């Protein structure tokens, strides 16, 4: 029996929509110019022509704690629109602030077991400090892509299931010697498997983070 043309057209589009798009992985090994693994670098991929469907979400907590007179973690990735918690886990008060153009804010003195929250509504870099303890520094990278990850202590960053095709790879690190502390390059994500890259970056030595009471 021959099926009518409108039915075949509808079936074609239903199968096309249901079929998973081709996607590949990106694996990056980051190191300094001296060959040492580079941790806490933010790796972002923006596939050409891709737009997220709905809000971006990451599996880790949107949380920047104050513990042992330091921020924890040192670098946090959150999506645009995220509300970040700032719990104070120290037995004394902190005064958290940022003068960053992407989102300046101030959380005036608050004590142990107290939490404040801040919503970040546009992409960019948020440099954090404490008005009481000058050694306290950290960074929040607010991103507009779901394909973002932070490099591990081994300098490894793996992003999975990226739409295949041309994409822009951007690497940001707070002490990178480049404009905006980031570098970008064009890549082609494979339809299957992984694109593996080894990248050496010229960075300056970070300031000493003492911590402790």
Secondary structure, DSSP 8 states (H G I E B T S, - for coil): ----HHHHHHHHHHHHHHS---EEEEEEEEEETTS-B--S-EEEEEETT---SS----SS--B-EEETTEEESSEEEEETTEEEEEEB-SSS-EEEEE--TT--EEEEEE-TT-EEEEEE-S-EEEEEEESS-TT-EEEEEEES-S-EEE--TTSEEEEEEEESEEEEEEEE-TTBSSGGGEEEEEEEE-SSSEEEEEEEE-B----------
